[in-house]
Every structure is written in C-alpha cells, then in structure tokens.
Amino acid sequence: MSVVDLIFSARALEFRDRPTVGRAFLGVQDTAAYLGLSPKTLYVWRHRRQGPPSFRMGARGRVTYRVDALDAWIREQEQADSRSNPALNPVSAAPQRCAAYSATV
C-alpha cells in the first residue's frame, strides 16, 4: 500500500463520520474536506480548468463533484507523480550514452 493510499484511506475514515458520506455528489466545502484542501483552491482550480472534474447541478447551479470522479482523479495524480510511479522515476532508468560520445572513445 502506497503512502497516497494510506492518506486517502485515513481521509476517507475521517470523512465517513460526516453526514454526506452516503451521497454520490459533494459540494465545494465537502470536497475540500475530502481532499484536504481549502475551498478557495478548488475554486481557483475550477477557474483554471485544473483539478478534479466538476459541474453545476440544481436550480441554483451549485458546483458539484462526483465522489467516484474524485477517487479516480486522486489515482491519476498518484500515477503522474514520479515518486509514486517507478516507471516515471528518472533515477531508476538505465543511463543512456550519446552515440557521438562512444565514437570518440
């Protein structure tokens, strides 16, 4: 189990006590608590078209996040990080030699 999985499961346990746990959709405040971010960060990411996918729902057009989309986004972030994904870590790659360098030696 990776560090991100441990953090994610710990946040899920903390979040489970909140009354919104049974819902498939979360508002900005609950999403911020779920991800451990500030609501302002989520608003900035949404404005910049970054971060987890969101949409407007309801008569008032409130910003909403799907819980399963948040979980998928977290996994994507983990796979995109070279510290969590050994395939992306440049330290674990075999050294490459330049063709011109080996010709002069």
C-alpha positions in Angstrom: 0.0 0.0 0.0 1.5 3.4 -1.0 1.6 6.5 1.1 -1.1 8.1 -1.0 -3.4 5.1 -0.4 -2.8 5.4 3.3 -3.5 9.1 3.3 -6.5 8.6 1.1 -7.9 5.8 3.4 -7.3 7.9 6.5 -9.2 10.9 5.0 -12.0 8.6 3.9 -12.3 7.3 7.5 -12.4 10.9 8.9 -14.9 11.9 6.2 -17.1 8.8 6.9 -18.4 10.4 10.1 -19.8 13.3 8.2 -23.5 13.1 7.1 -22.6 13.5 3.4 -20.8 10.2 3.1 -23.7 8.2 1.6 -24.1 10.7 -1.2 -22.7 10.3 -4.7 -22.2 14.1 -5.1 -20.3 16.6 -2.9 -20.4 20.3 -2.8 -17.3 22.5 -2.7 -17.0 22.5 1.1 -17.3 18.8 1.4 -15.0 18.1 -1.5 -12.4 20.4 0.1 -12.6 18.4 3.3 -12.5 15.1 1.4 -9.3 16.2 -0.4 -7.7 18.0 2.5 -7.7 21.3 0.5 -9.2 24.7 1.0 -12.4 25.6 -0.9 -10.6 28.5 -2.4 -8.1 26.1 -4.0 -11.0 24.2 -5.6 -12.5 27.5 -6.9 -9.1 28.6 -8.4 -8.6 25.1 -10.0 -12.1 25.2 -11.5 -11.5 28.7 -12.9 -8.2 27.5 -14.5 -9.8 24.2 -15.6 -7.5 22.2 -13.4 -8.1 19.7 -10.6 -10.9 17.2 -10.3 -13.8 17.3 -12.7 -16.8 19.3 -11.6 -20.1 20.5 -12.9 -23.0 22.7 -11.9 -26.2 21.0 -10.7 -29.5 22.1 -9.4 -31.7 25.2 -9.8 -29.0 27.4 -8.3 -26.2 25.9 -10.3 -24.1 24.9 -7.4 -20.6 23.4 -8.2 -20.7 19.7 -7.6 -18.2 16.9 -7.6 -18.8 13.1 -8.1 -17.2 11.0 -5.3 -16.1 8.4 -7.8 -14.6 11.0 -10.1 -12.7 12.4 -7.1 -11.3 9.0 -6.3 -10.3 8.4 -10.0 -8.6 11.9 -10.1 -6.6 11.0 -6.9 -5.4 7.8 -8.6 -4.4 9.8 -11.7 -2.4 12.2 -9.6 -0.6 9.3 -8.0 0.3 7.7 -11.3 1.5 11.0 -12.7 3.9 11.5 -9.8 7.4 10.1 -10.3 7.7 9.4 -6.6 4.7 7.1 -6.6 5.3 5.6 -10.1 8.7 3.9 -10.5 8.2 3.9 -14.3 8.4 7.7 -14.3 11.3 8.0 -11.9 14.4 9.2 -13.8 16.7 7.7 -11.2 15.5 4.2 -11.8 16.1 4.5 -15.6 19.2 3.0 -17.1 21.8 5.5 -18.2 21.9 6.4 -21.9 25.1 7.2 -23.8 25.2 9.5 -26.7 26.3 7.9 -30.0 28.8 10.7 -30.7 30.4 10.2 -27.3 31.1 6.4 -27.8 32.6 7.0 -31.2 35.3 9.3 -29.9 36.4 6.9 -27.1 
